[in-house]
Amino acid sequence: MKKIIKFVIIDILRNKIVLAYTIFLLITSLSVFNLEDNTAKGLLSLLNLILFIVPLVSIIFSTIYIYNSSEFIELLVSQPLERKNIWLSLFFGLAGSMVLAFFIGAGIPILIYEASSTGIMMLIIGCIITIIFVAIAFLTTVNTRDKAKGIGTAILLWLYFALLFDGLVLFILFQFSDYPLEKVVVFISALNPIDLGRILILLRLDVSALMGYTGAVFKDFFGTSLGMAVAFITLLLWCIIPVGWSVIKFKKKDL
Amino acid sequence: MITISNITKKFGKLVALDDVSINCNSTECIALIGPNGSGKTTLIKSILGMVVPDDGSILFNNKNIAHDWKYRKHIGYMPQIGKYPENMSIGQIFDMMKSIRKDDSISLDEELFTEFGLDKLLDKRMGTLSGGTRQKVSACLAFLFNPDILILDEPTAGLDPLASEILKEKISKEKTKGKLILITSHILSELDDLVTHIIFMQDGKLKFHKPFEALRSETGEQKLSKAIANIMLKTAH
């Protein structure tokens, strides 16, 4: 398994896209911190950027990469290797290199300028979001044989998580504004890893007052250590469930 | 060695394999013959576990291959169309396969590798190779680990006469070592002096599986191509 991970990582590191992504993250995070005199403000700007770009690159690059590795996968499947190991090695290799790119691109500037607990929290959440979207890419590709369809699905999923979901939540809140929905909103936010990550960091930045009464409810729940634990377990489930599901599907896939 | 019992595979509405049962033993050299789309490749891929049959079972040395993967170290497979990562070089492919399959009990068989002259092309990227050179790489990989079973899907398609002669010689050499060899080919004339058994498939069904000698005496033809043509004519009427 280690050998395949090694081959995948070497292959990805040779790929210039990941390098470009790292440099892009590095430049944006450095400039964001240098533009704002207050590092907390810099962190907030960086947060919005990260929660937009990181899922996009993670899901699209992974999807395309897996489709392009179809030959590699086919070659390995006819060898004495367990299918589960092939698929998981591919996942660990891909997720590992994307996390590494994020860590170098955004993590190092964060550690230089804002090595507080909030900064480290953001670093961890960025890494988890990367892994989650790589995992979702694996689930997308195992379900569709057609490359164009698979990439299209990946883009739609990203749109849904990054943009549409918030719109839907707002719509529900307005439609049912007569009812006490604050607690429900806490639950709904768990359905979107990007939102969950955003809430966790915003609460630490003490701008939750801007979110009104819902913000107070969030603070009541996610501010406690139990709430934090629940949030992180939810994020971990967002990693494990798509990968686990895709492994089950891949085991039965015809190549 | 390989016992296939009642396997069925459907791709959507298309029935690729329809209740096929075959028993193959070592020292046999089996030609898998049939028209295009008769399910030959699907059968091979099922044996390799690349295609999961809807129904039926495949036993390898009396062990079911479903959920098993270790049995594949006894198989050398040469695919019909070799697909390799485009940006890896020939040398890297061989290094990778060796690091995956190498174990101390296996002696590497690099005879084909040198005879095809691949040692001079180690730095070439797979994406830049011609179809014939790809076939050579596939052939070398199939023989490299000295497997007990060789599965060759259209081995000589795309090879130049010289290379295909080298490959055929290699196959007959391995045959004398008592290995089970499974070949599909459309060029029947080249199978004449190799095969001992014939499997004939049509529309996903097994038409017959018998020794070549029996087929010869049945049809009164010495050449495999004529014998098969004879059978096909009979079934057409």
Interface residues (C-beta under 8 A of the other chain):
Chain A: K3 I4 F7 D11 R14 S69 S70 E71 F72 E74 L75 L76 V77 S78 Q79 P80 L81 E82 R83 K252 K253 D254 L255
Chain B: F11 K45 L48 G49 M50 V51 V52 W69 K70 Y71 R72 K73 I75 Y77 P79 K83 Y84 P85 E86 N87 M88 M96 M97 S99 I100 R101
